Amino acid sequence: MENIWIYHNILGIIVSFIYVFSVIFLARFLERFGKEASRKAVHILVCNWWLVAMIFFDGPIWAAVVPACFVVLNYLSYRFQLFSAIERGSGKGDLGTVYYAISLLLLALISFGPLQNPIVGGVGILIMGYGDGLAAVVGTRWPKQRFQLLGAEKTLSGSLTMLVASFLVTVVLLAATGQPQVLMPALTLALLATGLEAITPLGLDNLTVPLVSAGAYYFIFVR
């Protein structure tokens, strides 16, 4: 039986790499619509890896293998433009892809480890992927009412998208996994994540949004 679970985890790692590299490959074709379009496609789609992790992995080390690899790969890509479709180029926010992988790594270690509750990490990761990703798409394409907080320039259209997308993705995740509370956690986390995204500069929202959202969900609604 133990060997079966080992093979199951190894299969999960294989499926994970196939999925993530398929997303990066898809992003290369999306570059024709602009680099930001390809970057945000990766940002949104890669967060679905957490669902793969929930299916296959039964421990923190197994769950951490893939994000740990991408912490290194994303940093090398940032330095040497290995995956051009996910890089913005020189300037502010370039390390956002590295922060993204770090968030995945930390939440994998914590959620599959001491908490033994992957839903906690899933909340943070999916809010970051869908909420922040769609906010950037809408805010860039339909920029309405620009504003600046603590050095971070945002748009009202992007922030509203962040709020709605974060709420919806949290509702879907919590409802699909049979959690006892759905609407109140979703609303609370959506408001929190939207505020964090609005005030966090330099791509650091890829750290603050998932980590704080996951922590808030655990300490307010789970613990």
N, C-alpha and C positions, 0 to 999 in steps of 0.2 A: 504493500500500500504506500509506503514511504517513497519507493522508487517511482510510483505513478505520479505522486505530487511533485517530485523533482523534475520529471519529464514535462509535467504540466507547466511548471514555472519556466523551464527552458524554452518550451514552445511559446510561452508568453513573451519572452525576450525576442525571439525570432519574429513573431507577429508584430511586436512593437517597432523593431527596426524597419521591417517592410512597410509598415504604415507611415512612419515618420518620413522615410526617404521617398515614399510615394507622394507625400504632400509636398516635399521640396521639389521633386521632379515636376509635379503639376504647376508649382509656382513659376518655374522657368517659362512655361507657356503663357502664364499670366503677365509676364514682364512686358509683353507687347501693349498692355493696357496701362503701363506705368509701374515703376518700381514700388511705389507705395501700395498699389493694388496687390502685387505679389507678396509683399511683406505681410500685409494684413490678412491675406488668405492663409498664409502659414500660421500667423498668430491665432486665428480663429480655429482652424482645423486641427492644429497640434494639440489643443487642449482636450480633444476627444480621446487622446491617448489614455487619459485617466480612466475612461470606461474600460479600455483593454486591461489596464492594471487591475481594476476591480474584479474582472473576470478570471484572470490567470494567476495573480500573485497572492501568496499566503504569508508573506513575511517582509520585513522592511528592507533586507539586503537585496532580495530579488527585485522588489519594486524600485529600488534605488539605482540599479545597474544602468538602465537606459538614460535617465536624466543625468546621472554622473558622467556618462560618456558625452552627452551633449553639452554639459558645462565646458568640457575641454574642446569639443569640436566647434561649438559656437564661438568660443574665444579665439580659436585659430582662424575661423572664418572672418571674425571681426578684424583680426590683424592682417590676414593675407587674402581676404575676399574669396574664400573657397566656395561659398554658396552665395553668389551675387544676388540671387533672387530674394534672399532674406536680409540683405544688408542695405542700410540707407546710404552708406558712404561716410566720408569724414564729417564731423560735426556733432552736435548735441544728440544724445539719445542713442548713440551707436551701440552701447553696451546693453541695450534693452533685451536683446536676444539671449545674452549671457545671464542677465537677471531672471529672465523667464525660466531658463533651465535650472538655475539655483532654487527658485521657488518650487519647481517640480521636485527637485531632489530633497529639499528640506521637508516638504509636506509628505512625500513618500516615506521618508524615514520616520516621521512623527505619527502619521495616520495609520500606517501599517505596523508601526512599532508599539510604543507605549500606549497610545490611544486605542489601538485595534479597532479603528472606526474609519475606513476609507471615505465615508460620506463627508467627514469633516474636511479633508483635503479636497475632495471633489467640489465642494461648494466654492472654495477659494479659487481653484483652478478654472472652473467653468465660468465663474464671474469674470475672472481676468481675461479668459479667451473670448467669450462672446460679448460681454459687456464692454470691456475696454477696446476690443477689436472693432466692434460695430460702431462704437462711439467715434473712433478715429476715422472710419470710413465716411460716416455721415457728416462729421465735423469738417472734414476736408472737402467733401464734394458739395455740401450745402451749408456753408459756414454762416450761421445766423447769430448775431449778438455776441461778438467776441468780448472776452473779459480775461483779466489776469489776476491770479492769486498766488502770492509767495513765489513769483518768478515763473509760474507755469501759465502759458497762454492757452485758453480753451474757448469753446463756443457753446452757446446755450443749446443749440441743436445737438451737439455731440454729448453734452451732459444729460439731456433728456433721453437720448438714445441709450446711454449708459444705464440710467435709472430703469428704464423699461426692460431692456435686455437682461440686466442683472436680476430683476424681479422674476421675469419669466423663466429664465434658465434655472433659477433656484427652486421655483415652484415645481418645474418638471422633474428635477433631480429628486427632491424630497418626496414628491408624490409617487414617483416611479419606484422608489426604494421603501415605500411604506412607513415613512417617518410620522410620528404622532402629531407634530406641529408643522404646518406648511406655510400658510399665508403670513403670519406674524414674523417668522424668521426671514422669509423672502423679502418682506417690506423693509425690515430693519437692516438687513445686509445690503439691500439695493441702495438705500439712503447712505449708509456708511461708505460703501464702495464708491458711490458717485462723488461724495465729498472728498475722499482720499484721491481719486483720480484727478479731481479739479485742482488740488493744491500740490500735487507731487510732480516735480520737474525731472528732466534729464533721463527719461526712461525708467526711473526708479519706481514708477507705479507698477511695474512688473514684479516688484518685491512687496510694496506696501499693500496693494489691493488684495492679492491672494492670501498673504500671511495674516494680515489683520482681519480679513473677512472670515477666514477659517478659524482663527482664534476667537473672534467674537461669537461665531456660531457655537463653538464648543463650550465656552465659559458661560454664555447666556442661556442656551437652549438645550445643551446635552448634559453637561456636568451635573 
